[in-house]
């Protein structure tokens, strides 16, 4: 009987220690993107002008060249345009794309339209009345945290709304914090910036706050119960393991008594 009492006391002590550890702030490392209030760089809501994507190093571009039909062989006349480099052109670390006939072209920092205009002007020295179309092939953003399907979301247009991105990610889990959805963006002048969006407050929810740009990171925080449960599992698991190991011996002691 003494062994059974000791077993209960042991479990009570273990649970008490785990609870103290959890309540003393052991959950603080579970949540990502934590900052001190005075050191965070708050991002303003994107404007219509800032949404248009600018080409970055390591982007891959689809460059389609439309030429004077007189310069195209008869078997290719039916093609309206052809891709300059099949599979796309990689923008190197210095921001240049290498294209046939015209060589290296600086395209980083330009929009798709600006890059097409620049490349078209350069091709005019080589071809009669060329027309160029440029499309960035690898535009995407990222959704992490308390969603049903974390990962990369392809962006096939200039912008995507937060609701669209969350829909691609399968929506929220039951542990999601819906009034502080974090959006991380990169600004060439300010660097990494962060803003939060309250999806529970329709009265103050502006369309601009919902707009996302390629390469944005959306992070959905876990609620306090999820953080508590994860931390409590972490700190109570050693006691649970010890209890399972000790259980046969306690049972034998109880039977012998």
Secondary structure, 3 states (H helix, E strand, C coil): CHHHHHHHHHHHHHHHHHHHHHHHHHCCCCCCCCCCCCCCCECCCCCHHHHCCCCCCCCEEEEEEECCHHHCCHHHCCCCCEECCCCCEECCCCCEEEECCCEEEECCCCCHHHHHHHHHHHHCCCCCCCEEEEEECCCEEEEEECECCCEEEECCCCCEEHHHHHHHCCCECCCECCCCEEEEEEECCCEEEEEEECCCCHHHCCHHHHEECCCCEEEECECHHHHHHHHHHHHHHHHHHHHHHHHHHHHHHHHHC
